[in-house]
Amino acid sequence: MMSDEQVHEAAKLLLHARRDPAHLLAALPEHLTPHDMEAALAIQAAAAEHVSIGGWKVGKLSPTEYFCAPMPAHGIHASGANLGHGRLRGIEAEVAFHIGHGLPPRDHAYSRAEVMAAMVSAHPAIEVLESAFADPDLVARLPNVADSMLHGGFIHGPGVTDWHGLDFPNITVTQSIAGLPDLQRTGNPAGDMVTLVEWLANVGSVWAGGLKHGQWVTCGSWTGKTPAPAGAAVSVFFPGLGVAEAHYTA
């Protein structure tokens, strides 16, 4: 079990690496490396102590193991945003939900119906990728979870409120990155996105006061991690939802 001091020291190292590319990490020191999900999420929470949480990413590491990460409000933008030059220059195509009323912690779980009622609109989204690690592919999953699982920003397109009838498992997203072949994928590999948000409302976000009015929840990559070259325009299109677009600076 990691001590509070170790948790905060790990969070400090990760934040420093993200702020200064000269200090990107090959890995966390062994004594600061989380070896269970509880420790990884505690490091996330410590890193998020001094930011406003504008939303959450949520997904699955396995059929039974969920993960989440808070999204800082300052990294959330509407479609058309300039992403800057970045350090990883990567994106993921995702579907996100806007929370219309809060789901604060309580002594019994929120039902699926209650969670769905709180999700007032669904949106096409781009998750921008960034890491404190020089090569996150060489780092184990739990340290990556501690580092917010490569989260570096979030772009949302205009949404729809009548999303309940959409057949998400059979929707094919088209992801476009200038200069690269379009990528198409059908369905979210994590499965039922409402189940992801249920877990987030009842477990993952509880330490931060639960899901709050106005926050975003983005529900895992449909396309996997895709590098984007400098200067590239990027977009994702979901039939029935629409388009989200962004641009990397050269």
Residue, then its C-alpha position, 0 to 999 in steps of 0.5 A: m500500500m502506498s503512503d499519502e507521502q508517496v502518492h503526492e510525490a508520484a503526482k508531483l513527478l507526473l505533473h512536473a513531467r507534463r509541464d516540462p518536456a525536458h523532464l519526461l519520465a521513462a517510468l516512475p521510480e519503483h517506490l512510487t509506482p502504483h501496483d493496484m487501481e486504488a493507488a493509481l486513482a489516489i495519485q490521479a486525485a492528488a494531481a487534480e487537487h489544484v485544478s477545476i474538474g470539467g469532466w471525466k474519461v471512463g473506460k475498461l482495462s478488462p471486461t470487469e475492471y473499470f478506470c477513470a480520470p478527471m479532465p481539467a476544465h482548462g483543457i475542454h474546448a468546443s469543436g474547431a479548437n487549435l490544439g497547440h503543438g503538443r508532445l504526443r500529437g495523438i487523438e482518439a475518436e469518442v462519444a461523450f455525454h453532457i451532464g445536465h444535473g448532478l449525481p452527488p455521492r449517496d448511500h445507495a447506487y444510482s440506477r441506470a435510468e437515473v444515470m441516463a436521465a442525467m446525460v442530457s445530450a450526446h456528442p462527437a468528441i476528440e480526446v487529445l493525448e499527452s503523457a508524462f512518459a517519454d513512451p507510454d507504450l513502454v509503461a505498465r497500465l497502472p502508472n498510465v492510469a495514475d497519469s490520467m491514461l494519456h489525457g491531454g485535452f477534450i474537444h466536443g462537437p455539437g450534440v443531440t438530446d434525442w440520443h437514446g434511440l441511437d444504435f451505438p453498437n452499430i454506428t461506424v465512426t470515421q476519423s480523419i487526420a490530414g495526410l493519413p487514410d481515414l480510419q473507420r470503426t464500428g462500435n465502442p470496444a468498451g461495450d455499453m457506454v451507459t454502464l461505464v457512466e453508471w460505474l463512474a457515478n457510483v464509484g469512480s467520481v465519488w472522491a471528487g463529489g460525484l458527477k456535477h452539472g455541466q461536466w462532460v463524460t467521454c466514454g473510451s476510444w472507438t479508434g485507438k490511439t492515433p498519432a497526428p503529424a504537426g499541422a494536421a487538421v483532425s476530425v471525427f464523424f459519428p452518423g446521428l451525432g455529427v462532427a468534432e474538429a480540431h487542428y494541431t499547430a505546425 
